[in-house]
């Protein structure tokens, strides 16, 4: 676990806020389902993250800004 204190586990993907404000994602491996481990990060959102939620099946990441603003980020794979 990263020392950022904020994390979410959903759909076999662990998301963690890092100490530098980035969010690191780790797809958990599964030998039975033939899923390999992957890791990627998103950096520099320009605000302090208070909490996060996600749905990997939709490439959806929801960030809650500290103290009270909500920001939606949707990234599509190409």
N, C-alpha and C positions, 0 to 999 in steps of 0.2 A: 504494500500500500504506500502511496505517496503521502508526504506530510501535509497536504493541503487541507485535509479534514472534510472535504465534500466529495461524495461518490454516489454512483448509481449503477445498479446491475439490472440489465433488462435484455431479454432476447439473446443471451449468451455473450453480451458485450459489457465489459466493465469500463465505466467512465470515471475518471478521477481528476479533480482540480489539483494542479501542481502549485508549488510555492511561488512560482513566477506568474501565476494567473492563467497559464495555459490549461487546456483540457486534453488529457491523454486517454485514448481508447484502446482497449485490449480485447480482441475477439478470443474467447476462451476455446482451447482446442477440445476436440472430441474424437477419440479413436473409433468409436462405434459409428458415428455419423460422418466420418472422414472430413472433419473440419480442422484446418490448420490454424495455428496461433498467428495472429496478425497484430500489429501495433501501429498507431498513427496519432498525431497530435494536431491541435488547432491552437494557434497562439494569437496574442494581442487583440483582445476584444475591445479594448479601450475603456473598460469599466471594471469595477470590482464585482466578482460573481458571488452572490449570496447562496444560490442553490441552482440545481440543474435537473432536467428531466430529458428523456430521449425515447425514441422509437426507432431502432436501427432498421427495421423493415421499411420505413418510410424515409430514411436518411434525415430524420427530424431531430434537432437539438433545440431545447428550450432553456434559456438562461434567465434567471431572475437577478436583476441588478440590485446591489446594496445601495441605498436602503430600501427602495420600493418600486423601481421600474421593471417592466417586463419587456424582454427583447426576444423575438422569434428569429431563428436563423434556419434556413432550409437550403441544404446543399444537395445537388444532384450529381450522381456519378456519371461520368462520360465514358 
